[in-house]
Amino acid sequence: MFSLLYGLLCICVLSCGQPGSGQADDGKRYICRAVPLSGDDSCPVTLLPELNSGSQEEELRNTLMQLRETILQQKETISKQLGTINELTTKLSLCASEYEKGGSWSKEKQNTMGDVPRDPNDTIDSLGKTIQGLKDRLENLEQQQMRANISGASFPSELRDLLQRRLGELEKQLLKKVSNLEEEKSMLSNATAAYRLKTENALNALVERISELEKGGGDFKSPEQFKLSLPQRTNYLYGRITKTLPELYAFTLCMWIKSSASPGIGTPFSYGVPGQANEIVLIEWGNNPIELLINDKVAQLPLEVRDGRWHHICISWTTRDGQWEAYQNGEKLGTGDNLAAWHPIRPGGVIILGQEQDVVGGRFDAGQAFVGELSQVNIWDRILKSVEIQSMANCSSYIPGNVISWLASNVEVFGRGAFKRPLEMCLERLPNA
């Protein structure tokens, strides 16, 4: 465009600015102008100051060169800005695709803006640096736009708005991922604390067991070699475990039991908590089979122990689908499910041996009292393997419970006529002895 104007101007100067042949040079210069046919045919002429032809051409040439350089600079600036926008758009698309997949920002995955550090604190710092870097780049683009405005070019406003919207969306997604990482860190911390507590409880039980062995069992050969005798069906003879249960999602209850009571042996074991006296109950009343109650839900067990001989029984249960198993003398006799499924055993209750609790720790019914002898009542917070149960039933080993262990110091006896006595040798308790 400037070249065309420059050419027309030169032609007009050369054709109209030179005096005609035979005309005197009056020192004035004229330029010609096109006039439409329907317009005024008079040719008003604007007088220009006398200019040297060489200096005029030089000035026009310099102006043209400056305009050309300005255009090239603005073209280069816009090209760089478009490249930056394309780069940010690509990274944002990658980040959005990862987010839509719903993938966990775990330690094994990578952030679309760079590798996610394994430490959640490093991840948060890295994401913060990424956001700050994007903000700096946006400020740089805004400064380039200001320089472009000063030099006469304008940065497209729609591109700037698009960049700001994309950056805002990216910042929101990054903040959400930071929040998710914080939650994962909190969950990991809670799991670590729970494992530490479980380990400490196991160590405390082991220390207590060692202390009991060092002290000895009084009149008994060892702390667990005694039995609880409840010879009459009354509501005032019973034993009480001095310890309580933690929250359990699975357990195994084992004991040696001997009874010839009829009808029904009564309630050898009951555990009640505030609001639910029948949290765990083992009972046989009337002519009914032995029943296991969990949170007042009932399952009938295929156990037969009413013959006046010693029997080793184990009951295991898990909250997963309410599955249960029943063993007698080391043999699995029955299984079932849907017994108080997904119900955790609540902590802080009272364990009573020989009576069924209508309220926590009391209000016993003589008709449901146990008559007979109990020994080595142990509770674990897991499902014991069949091999472990068989080894205890055939007297090849003794495994104390890691939640409740059978120790003379852990069992209190109430009622005149109830007492603790030395236990027969294990081999003497076997059914074929």
Helices and strands as residue ranges (DSSP letters): H 2-16, H 53-101, H 120-151, H 157-215, E 226-230, E 238-241, E 250-258, E 266-273, E 276-284, E 291-294, E 297-300, E 311-318, G 320-322, E 323-328, E 331-336, E 350-353, G 366-368, E 372-380, H 386-393, G 408-410, E 411-414, E 419-422, H 426-429
